[in-house]
Every structure is written in C-alpha cells, then in structure tokens.
Amino acid sequence: MPVRVTLDAVLVRRGLRAKEVAARIGVSETHLSLFRSGKVKGVRFETLAKLCDVLDCKPGDLLDFDRDARGADPD
C-alpha cells in the first residue's frame, strides 16, 4: 500500500503514549493500534481531526505516500 501511517513517529516526537492518545480522542487502544499498523482501510475524518488536535499536527504529518510502493499490495 503506498499510503503509510506515520503516527508512531509523531507520538515519539510528542513524547506521548498510544494508550494516552486513545483515551483522549475516545477510541479503543485496539482501534488506534490497528490504525498505527496500517491495518485499516480507512479512517473517519472526525477521528483524524481529533488526532491532529491532540497531537498538534496536520493530517499530512500522520500519513505518508510512497510512490514506489504502488501496486505492491495484493488487495
């Protein structure tokens, strides 16, 4: 998949734990973990907005696009 989730890097830069962020945005730790690992097919804009608010970032800070990875995903 050419779109990669870079949430872990943002968490490290902010000195926050995923458990704390999940509680602050109102999602389960499991849900946030699935997003962090890139195992979800989509994310609600509402959830993305909450993440950006808590992490003081923009959506582009949480996602990256790897042009070379296009077509590499078997799905």
ABEGO torsion letter per residue (X at the ends): XABBBAAAAAAAAAGBBAAAAAAAAGBBAAAAAAAAAGABABBBAAAAAAAAAAAGBBAAAABBBBAAABGABAX
